[in-house]
Amino acid sequence: MSREDILVTGAAGFIGFHVASRLLESGRSVLGIDNLNDYYDPALKTARLASLAQHPEFRFVELDIADRAATAALFAEHRFSRVVHLAAQPGVRRSLSDPHAYVDANITGFLDILEGCRHNDCGHLVYASSSSVYGANTGMPFSTEQNVDHPVSLYGATKKANELMAHAYAHLFGIPCTGLRFFTVYGPWGRPDMAIWLFTAAIVAGKPIRLFNEGDMQRDFTYVGDVAEAIVRLIDTPAAADPAWSSEKPDPASGAAPWRIYNIGNHTPIDLRTLVRVIEDAVGKKAIVELMPMQPGDVHATYADVEALSAAVGFAPRTPIEVGVGHFVKWYREHYHV
Ligand SMILES: NC(=O)c1ccc[n+]([C@@H]2O[C@H](COP(=O)([O-])OP(=O)(O)OC[C@H]3O[C@@H](n4cnc5c(N)ncnc54)[C@H](O)[C@@H]3O)[C@@H](O)[C@H]2O)c1
């Protein structure tokens, strides 16, 4: 394998699949890794891999990033030119019932990726953070200039920890690190534990959907194609030290080290009741709605300020929810023959 290969971790996952596909389409070669865990149906992960395997420049290794020796050996063998790190234990709700899964994948696993980059001179590490780092903040839109020291889930805390760990490695070893705070990503090949999938599946099957906080919640739903586009642009723009950064008045999103944080969101919060109407229109059927209380760990609203991303790569997500949901419902019907 050549020095130009890009490592995509979590390549069998939702966002990893789309990022790997876009990189392959743009002529790059990609090595994907994933442990194919059963947080949701592994058949969906193997189906994504089967699609990626049609490309001659894609290779896959089944590997758990929390396996220190195996991850170190992979990095030493390949000496990747770029690393897109998307493998993680996602989801807010499960972090209440299975906290150790989050520490294994998101903390130990993240350290193994940093160590791989440190010892093998990777040119740029782009990794997934999350809007969950905004936690208890309510000032909208969420901006990377805000303090994010008040997570309301362990998941959010692990993502904030990733940003801090990346800063330490950027400072100590000069590894360019870019952290991306994703805002509720959706689209074809999506995640079965997330609202757009759950609502679509239930409406198609004539089953009830559950609207938490009685539907009084907003999310900045972001189309996965836009996320992949932003990552493909960012990957060749390694984070650089910010010459204007001041230790007296520290900007939370940049540093004297080659380290940057960006929001990736659609800058358009959508009310859950509106989302249900959009899915009903796309499916052509009314939902049966059950109103539920707020869930522990959930936040009332998310809304991304994306000016910094736009300035950095000349692009920010903008797919309207009706268009993105249309693409998802079409894919869902075709994939499951419903
Ligand atoms: N989808 C979203 O809305 C969203 C929002 C914010 C942040 N994120 C983050 O984006 C990244 C990608 O999320 P996604 O939605 O594609 O989730 P996903 O679960 O579909 O993908 C993650 C992949 O990582 C793999 N994985 C998990 N633990 C692993 C381990 N220890 N070793 C190797 N592989 C492992 C899983 O098998 C899975 O295929 C994650 O870091 C997630 O926390 C996603």
The ligand as a Gaussian input file, in Angstrom:
#p B3LYP/6-31G(d) Opt

LIG

0 1
 N      -24.580000      10.467000      13.141000
 C      -24.605000      11.578000      13.887000
 O      -25.592000      12.297000      13.917000
 C      -23.422000      11.967000      14.723000
 C      -23.508000      13.157000      15.475000
 C      -22.426000      13.552000      16.225000
 C      -21.262000      12.807000      16.210000
 N      -21.190000      11.658000      15.495000
 C      -19.944000      10.890000      15.509000
 O      -19.578000      10.591000      14.180000
 C      -18.879000       9.346000      14.143000
 C      -19.564000       8.413000      13.166000
 O      -20.892000       8.186000      13.621000
 P      -21.958000       7.357000      12.797000
 O      -23.253000       8.057000      12.922000
 O      -21.417000       7.027000      11.464000
 O      -22.044000       6.048000      13.723000
 P      -21.917000       4.495000      13.349000
 O      -22.167000       3.746000      14.601000
 O      -22.757000       4.180000      12.168000
 O      -20.401000       4.361000      12.933000
 C      -19.362000       4.126000      13.849000
 C      -18.619000       2.878000      13.411000
 O      -17.532000       2.676000      14.301000
 C      -17.423000       1.303000      14.578000
 N      -16.772000       1.140000      15.879000
 C      -17.281000       1.418000      17.108000
 N      -16.406000       1.113000      18.053000
 C      -15.298000       0.649000      17.426000
 C      -14.040000       0.148000      17.863000
 N      -13.751000       0.070000      19.171000
 N      -13.125000      -0.245000      16.943000
 C      -13.427000      -0.173000      15.619000
 N      -14.605000       0.269000      15.134000
 C      -15.524000       0.668000      16.029000
 C      -18.843000       0.769000      14.579000
 O      -18.901000      -0.621000      14.296000
 C      -19.501000       1.617000      13.487000
 O      -19.509000       0.933000      12.246000
 C      -18.857000       8.845000      15.580000
 O      -17.625000       9.246000      16.155000
 C      -20.005000       9.573000      16.229000
 O      -19.817000       9.702000      17.622000
 C      -22.252000      11.224000      14.747000

